[in-house]
Amino acid sequence: MTASPGQLLLEVRHLTTWFPIRRGILSRVVRHVHAVDDVSFTLAGGECLGLVGESGCGKTTLGRTLMGLEPRKAARFCSPANRWPAVISECRRNSAGVCR
């Protein structure tokens, strides 16, 4: 799926992904690891998005959450005519996963 240069492809607002920490014999949630917390960005056709950061800062988790492979606690995804599911499907078909 291609977008014209400058055409909005994806807008993400307040993306948050937390993982529970469980303890005890009943595996109760005692806290959460804030893997990705309040990330927002806009991506238009012809643009490239790069994620740069230290080891363990949430780059892979952000990508996996955008692909729908990790649950998100909160987020708002906007794309013209709700095209984001089609973009995800194409990415999954054309990639073998996240390369490190």
Secondary structure, DSSP 8 states (H G I E B T S, - for coil): ----TT-EEEEEEEEEEEEEEEETTTTEEEEEEEEEEEEEEEEETT--------TTSSHHHHHHHHTTSS--SEEEEE-GGG-HHHHHHHHHHH--S---
